[in-house]
Amino acid sequence: MDNFDAQLVLNHPLNWIATHCRIVNKAGIRTNLKCNTAQMLLMQAIEWFNSQSLPIRILILKARQQGMTTWGLGYMYERCNNLANRYGLMSAHDDDQSTEIFRKIQLFEECNPDRRPTDYSTRKEVTYAQPHGSSLLVKTAGKENLGRGSTIHHFHGSEVAFWSKAKSSLLSVLQCIPKLPGTSVILETTANGVGGEFYDRWQKASKGEGNYYALFLPWWSFPEYVAPITERLYYTAIEEDLLSEYDLTDEQLQWRTSRPLCWKKWIITPRSR
């Protein structure tokens, strides 16, 4: 591999994020942001759109704690660092989550070995100095005007099914995003019952209608969600069906059994939302 090829590999978003973005993991330790299984599936979807020279448009129906918001933020951060005059917006469903997301951007900035100079950094916005000029902004959906009157190249909506004004908020922000290759819209959420703006969009995308790809990430797609077998297992009829239909292991069913009260957010099929 010559030096040019090696630089292309190093600058690929997967590698750039892993070497420039740090997070605090579940154990409270700072570590490099490297793809887990679910995040890799998202990255593969992004790569497919790029390979077809299409705008990136993805809906994600997911279980909890799979890192979709974190990876989407890392991808947006990478794009705004490596491409000039790009504008990224991430929107969360409440103020607490918006603050937490911006803290992740601040940590990215603090730990970035090739940190760019900034013109300013407000409570929830980072703008890089000219001539680069790209910026990242975090806003709360339903409480703030999302993007009206500005051009946005990368938008990530977190927990969209829980937005109080999802339809009007999305209508406002999506009008600001050019329908050009390389632009991205990623809308992700855990389950929140039947109906609503995300639900309607998901139903269409899952049937192949429109320009969005429907990416379903159930809990069993995540290798971490297993538990050791401590005693003989007796399965219900529903669990027997899960074992056979989805080829689950006893350890996965044991993990499920240990969380009987939280199944609204631990979906196994889109129909179980």
C-alpha positions as CSV (number, residue, x, y, z in Angstrom):
1,M,0.0,0.0,0.0
2,D,1.5,3.4,-1.0
3,N,1.4,6.5,1.2
4,F,-1.7,7.9,-0.7
5,D,-3.7,4.7,-0.1
6,A,-2.6,4.6,3.5
7,Q,-3.8,8.1,4.0
8,L,-7.2,7.3,2.5
9,V,-7.6,4.4,4.9
10,L,-6.6,6.6,7.9
11,N,-9.0,9.3,6.8
12,H,-12.0,7.0,6.3
13,P,-14.7,8.0,8.8
14,L,-14.4,4.7,10.8
15,N,-10.7,5.2,11.4
16,W,-10.8,8.9,11.8
17,I,-13.5,8.7,14.5
18,A,-11.6,5.9,16.3
19,T,-8.5,8.1,16.5
20,H,-10.0,11.5,17.1
21,C,-13.1,11.0,19.2
22,R,-13.2,9.8,22.8
23,I,-16.1,8.9,25.0
24,V,-16.7,7.9,28.6
25,N,-17.8,4.2,28.5
26,K,-20.2,2.5,30.8
27,A,-17.4,1.8,33.3
28,G,-16.7,5.6,33.5
29,I,-13.4,5.3,31.6
30,R,-12.4,7.5,28.7
31,T,-11.8,5.4,25.6
32,N,-11.7,5.8,21.8
33,L,-15.0,5.7,20.0
34,K,-14.9,2.5,18.0
35,C,-17.8,0.8,16.3
36,N,-19.9,-1.7,18.2
37,T,-22.0,-4.2,16.3
38,A,-25.1,-1.9,16.0
39,Q,-23.0,1.2,15.1
40,M,-21.3,-0.8,12.3
41,L,-24.7,-1.6,10.8
42,L,-25.4,2.1,10.7
43,M,-22.1,2.8,9.2
44,Q,-22.7,0.2,6.5
45,A,-26.0,1.9,5.6
46,I,-24.2,5.2,5.4
47,E,-21.5,3.7,3.1
48,W,-24.2,2.2,0.8
49,F,-25.8,5.6,0.2
50,N,-22.4,7.1,-0.4
51,S,-21.5,4.3,-2.9
52,Q,-24.7,5.1,-4.8
53,S,-24.0,8.9,-4.8
54,L,-27.3,9.4,-3.0
55,P,-28.2,11.6,-0.1
56,I,-28.0,9.6,3.2
57,R,-31.6,9.1,4.6
58,I,-31.9,6.6,7.4
59,L,-34.6,5.7,10.0
60,I,-33.5,3.6,13.0
61,L,-35.9,1.7,15.3
62,K,-33.7,0.4,18.1
63,A,-33.4,-1.0,21.5
64,R,-31.9,1.0,24.2
65,Q,-28.2,1.8,24.8
66,Q,-26.8,0.8,21.4
67,G,-24.9,4.0,20.9
68,M,-26.8,5.4,17.8
69,T,-26.8,9.0,19.1
70,T,-23.1,8.7,20.0
71,W,-22.1,7.3,16.7
72,G,-24.3,9.7,14.7
73,L,-22.6,12.5,16.6
74,G,-19.2,11.1,15.9
75,Y,-20.0,10.9,12.2
76,M,-21.3,14.5,12.1
77,Y,-18.2,15.7,14.0
78,E,-15.9,13.9,11.5
79,R,-17.7,15.4,8.5
80,C,-17.6,19.0,10.0
81,N,-13.9,18.6,10.8
82,N,-12.7,17.2,7.5
83,L,-15.0,19.2,5.1
84,A,-15.1,22.9,5.0
85,N,-18.3,24.9,5.3
86,R,-20.5,22.0,6.6
87,Y,-23.2,22.6,9.1
88,G,-24.4,19.9,11.4
89,L,-27.4,19.9,13.7
90,M,-28.4,17.3,16.3
91,S,-31.7,17.5,18.0
92,A,-32.8,15.7,21.2
93,H,-36.2,15.3,22.8
94,D,-35.5,17.2,26.0
95,D,-33.1,19.8,27.4
96,D,-31.2,17.3,29.6
97,Q,-30.4,15.1,26.6
98,S,-29.4,18.1,24.5
99,T,-26.9,19.1,27.3
100,E,-25.6,15.6,27.5
101,I,-25.0,15.4,23.7
102,F,-23.1,18.7,23.7
103,R,-20.9,17.5,26.5
104,K,-19.9,14.7,24.2
105,I,-18.9,17.2,21.6
106,Q,-16.9,19.1,24.2
107,L,-15.1,15.9,25.0
108,F,-14.4,15.2,21.3
109,E,-12.9,18.7,21.1
110,E,-10.9,18.3,24.2
111,C,-9.4,15.0,23.1
112,N,-9.0,15.6,19.4
113,P,-5.2,15.4,18.6
114,D,-5.8,17.6,15.5
115,R,-8.1,20.1,17.0
116,R,-9.1,23.0,14.8
117,P,-9.2,26.6,16.0
118,T,-12.7,27.9,16.7
119,D,-14.2,31.2,16.2
120,Y,-16.5,30.6,19.1
121,S,-18.0,27.9,21.2
122,T,-21.3,28.6,22.9
123,R,-23.2,26.5,25.4
124,K,-24.4,24.2,22.6
125,E,-22.6,25.2,19.4
126,V,-19.0,24.9,18.1
127,T,-18.0,27.0,15.0
128,Y,-14.6,26.5,13.5
129,A,-12.5,29.5,12.4
130,Q,-12.3,30.6,8.8
131,P,-11.4,29.5,6.2
132,H,-12.7,26.1,7.4
133,G,-16.0,27.6,8.8
134,S,-17.9,24.4,9.6
135,S,-20.1,24.2,12.7
136,L,-22.0,21.9,14.9
137,L,-25.1,22.8,16.9
138,V,-27.4,21.0,19.4
139,K,-31.0,22.0,19.9
140,T,-34.0,20.6,21.7
141,A,-36.9,19.5,19.5
142,G,-40.3,21.0,20.1
143,K,-38.8,23.9,22.1
144,E,-36.5,25.6,19.6
145,N,-36.8,26.5,16.0
146,L,-35.0,23.8,14.1
147,G,-33.0,25.1,11.3
148,R,-35.4,27.5,9.7
149,G,-33.7,29.9,7.3
150,S,-30.3,28.1,7.3
151,T,-28.6,25.4,5.3
152,I,-27.9,22.1,7.1
153,H,-25.8,19.4,5.6
154,H,-26.0,16.8,8.4
155,F,-29.0,16.3,10.7
156,H,-29.5,13.7,13.4
157,G,-32.7,13.4,15.4
158,S,-32.5,11.5,18.6
159,E,-35.5,9.7,20.2
160,V,-37.8,11.2,17.5
161,A,-40.9,9.2,18.7
162,F,-40.8,11.2,21.9
163,W,-40.7,14.6,20.3
164,S,-43.6,16.8,21.4
165,K,-44.0,18.4,18.0
166,A,-42.3,15.9,15.7
167,K,-44.3,16.6,12.5
168,S,-43.7,20.4,12.5
169,S,-40.2,20.2,13.8
170,L,-39.2,17.7,11.0
171,L,-41.0,19.7,8.4
172,S,-39.0,22.8,9.4
173,V,-35.6,21.2,9.5
174,L,-35.8,18.9,6.5
175,Q,-36.6,21.8,4.3
176,C,-33.1,23.2,5.2
177,I,-31.2,20.1,4.0
178,P,-30.1,20.0,0.3
179,K,-31.0,16.8,-1.5
180,L,-27.4,16.3,-2.5
181,P,-25.0,13.3,-2.2
182,G,-23.1,13.4,1.1
183,T,-25.8,15.2,3.0
184,S,-27.3,13.1,5.8
185,V,-30.6,12.8,7.8
186,I,-30.6,10.1,10.5
187,L,-33.7,9.8,12.6
188,E,-33.5,7.3,15.4
189,T,-35.7,6.3,18.4
190,T,-36.7,3.6,20.8
191,A,-40.3,2.4,20.7
192,N,-43.1,4.7,21.9
193,G,-46.3,2.9,20.9
194,V,-48.3,2.9,17.7
195,G,-48.9,6.2,15.8
196,G,-47.0,9.4,15.5
197,E,-44.7,11.0,12.9
198,F,-41.8,8.5,13.3
199,Y,-44.2,5.6,13.2
200,D,-45.8,6.8,10.0
201,R,-42.4,7.4,8.4
202,W,-41.2,4.0,9.5
203,Q,-44.2,2.2,8.1
204,K,-43.5,3.7,4.7
205,A,-39.8,3.1,4.7
206,S,-40.1,-0.5,5.8
207,K,-42.3,-1.1,2.7
208,G,-39.7,0.4,0.5
209,E,-41.6,3.6,-0.1
210,G,-39.7,6.9,-0.3
211,N,-36.0,7.6,0.0
212,Y,-35.4,6.5,3.6
213,Y,-33.8,3.2,4.6
214,A,-35.4,1.5,7.6
215,L,-32.7,0.0,9.9
216,F,-34.1,-2.2,12.7
217,L,-31.9,-2.9,15.6
218,P,-33.5,-5.2,18.2
219,W,-31.8,-6.0,21.5
220,W,-30.7,-9.4,20.3
221,S,-28.5,-7.8,17.6
222,F,-26.2,-6.6,20.3
223,P,-23.7,-9.3,21.6
224,E,-23.5,-7.6,25.0
225,Y,-27.1,-8.5,25.9
226,V,-26.5,-12.0,27.4
227,A,-26.6,-13.3,30.9
228,P,-25.1,-16.5,32.4
229,I,-27.4,-19.5,33.0
230,T,-27.7,-20.0,36.7
231,E,-30.4,-22.6,36.9
232,R,-32.6,-24.7,34.6
233,L,-34.7,-22.6,32.3
234,Y,-38.4,-23.1,31.6
235,Y,-39.6,-21.1,28.6
236,T,-43.0,-19.7,28.0
237,A,-44.7,-20.3,24.6
238,I,-43.7,-16.8,23.5
239,E,-40.0,-17.5,24.5
240,E,-40.1,-20.8,22.6
241,D,-41.2,-18.9,19.5
242,L,-38.4,-16.3,20.0
243,L,-35.9,-19.1,20.3
244,S,-37.0,-20.8,17.1
245,E,-37.8,-17.8,14.9
246,Y,-34.8,-15.6,15.7
247,D,-32.3,-18.4,16.6
248,L,-31.6,-16.9,20.0
249,T,-29.5,-18.5,22.6
250,D,-30.3,-19.6,26.2
251,E,-28.0,-16.8,27.4
252,Q,-29.9,-14.2,25.4
253,L,-33.3,-15.4,26.8
254,Q,-31.8,-15.4,30.3
255,W,-30.9,-11.7,29.8
256,R,-34.4,-11.0,28.6
257,T,-35.9,-12.8,31.6
258,S,-33.9,-10.6,33.9
259,R,-35.6,-7.4,32.6
260,P,-39.3,-8.1,32.8
261,L,-40.4,-4.5,33.4
262,C,-38.8,-2.7,30.5
263,W,-40.0,-4.4,27.4
264,K,-41.5,-1.3,25.9
265,K,-38.0,-0.1,25.0
266,W,-36.5,-3.6,24.4
267,I,-38.4,-4.4,21.2
268,I,-37.8,-7.6,19.3
269,T,-39.8,-6.9,16.2
270,P,-41.1,-3.6,14.7
271,R,-44.6,-4.9,15.5
272,S,-43.8,-5.1,19.2
273,R,-43.4,-1.3,19.5
